[in-house]
Amino acid sequence: MPLADAYAACARLAAAHYENFPVASRLVPSRMRPHIAAVYAFARTADDFADEDGYTLAERHALLDDWHRRLLRAAGREIAGTEGGLQFRRTAVDPDLIFLALAHTIRACSLEAGLFEDLLSAFRQDTVVKRYATWDDVLDYCRRSANPVGRLVLRIAGYRDPDLDRSSDALCTALQLTNFWQDLAVDRRRGRLYIPLAERDAAGARDVDLDAARITPAWQAALGRATARTRELFERGRPVCDGVHGRLMYELRLTWLGATRILDRLEASRFDVFERRPSLRAVDAPRLVAGLITWRRRFA
């Protein structure tokens, strides 16, 4: 299978999905796009094994185990175990194409296999953990489900700087949390809730109200505190938007501006995500462009 075909298949998958993370937009330097698309295809497909309907728990774990074996082979490592017999139904891209592209990306960009393994551990956790007791538990999940993506983007761009890594981690965690609050209604239907139980209990909120699609004052208080915490992480993550150069800098700034705009919409709606899922719309484009233009003056 030609390598170009493998990367093209990954790029089509990346283009078909909306995410808060930069995937392979035109603002990302062209030399980076195929590699980011390969990383995305790996993660998107594995995430689907954990989330999509039609799999038993045993099947989900078997597919994720197989994905891990394929990853280590792509990274030039081997572990005990055999493949075969697994049905990759509903995958958007042939797994062989994904790993052909990913193996080349790992070699070309010297990517650490451990970052991919962190992602897989978070996807596996999604299959069995539906609630989180404390903020530490939620942030540990984000450390594995979100932060590796930012570090992989930095590596692909050629950055290996501990300060940038820390700032990227804060930004990626903030993006993940924003997605949790944005998708609260969707996650609840799947039996998941990422607001820590300690935060829920401190506000006096009740799960039964979410089951009835009611955002009560207690839930508004809990989500308000969660949003404030998310904004603090965005502030800690802002330096990575200034620490990179070229088109990637504008991509990260636009990502930061777009995600904080979603938080604005959440607050303006008083967190009633059952009425409407907050998202970016065409009317937000001028505001985001203005944010790019005034970025340095605003954050000087």
Steps between C-alpha positions, in 0.01 A plus 500: 500500500657831398585725792328794330172305490530424872552865590217606269259262674600639841456857373147424378410367843645809671310733268170325573498573874468812710724510805623770735854386426684618189475204266629578153363841412645725234663713768720207602822498293461267204798285601325423831153417368557137391666415831226664708239320292671165565504566876137607486391192306672276756330676793158551339465134407614374840261743668218357290584150626437632851192708421302381200197275538504135396802369689503294817745597774715199414505601133597857589792379708612252235497771233694742721752226581544435130541875438774501765684212334480675164627821658805331652578330170474838326740640760746218442408306812326170547296348782365153549161432350340408175266677265227354291131446515414856605227667300578866437144580410399859438856631494521800270851410383667161447717443811790388281496840330493682834803312632692529174472878530554501876816288483650747253392796717652347814832454324501831315413707809666285770175466692489327838283188506412579861288797392286270287483246782365771730219562252417131487491477878247785511282335234504175696404691814200642313364147464475442875505836681192720470540737796790676672516574872743792507667757282825306532327202339365710212833672441685167499263382228567819301874445544462183295204579275591853390850609593682244280335654193653840571842352561480299178411816306799677654730210413374493143571874481851441631459634855645314799487754779382420856342844545302464178398149604360627831311783334369263233381261771298779663348602167410144403344429838298821467384393154399159632306652790326742265390204293367328814283798597394553139397133463352450845161399355654253252726345764213469746303295247801267484502471877805721546553817698833676535403757763674363811266357760662729757407804288146372451452435870648837603237672284218276620427389142309178427549251217124452473469854364742423218304183426194725459701742279482775764788735571411621846661790690709241683633360171558855374714561809698177450553568129588862573781392731614239250507763225701739718753224559511435126569868430793491742647213300453694176702785653775258600491354149519830314885516492518208257300711254784755512788258535463339158552677170351535154161364404483264796499806728185629329338156510555472876383855564186437296441177693538688830265778388239259364492283812474795737217630282318171562541563874345843444201336334466249783491777756261712293257206476533435874635158405173374351667251266177302476341790315792551260854366480727806497728511198672746271290651223565708192416816694800432724749528212545881516552482876763229465683692226492812717642293784791393281569859395493638853664201669832663586342824619245312708750274672803729513 
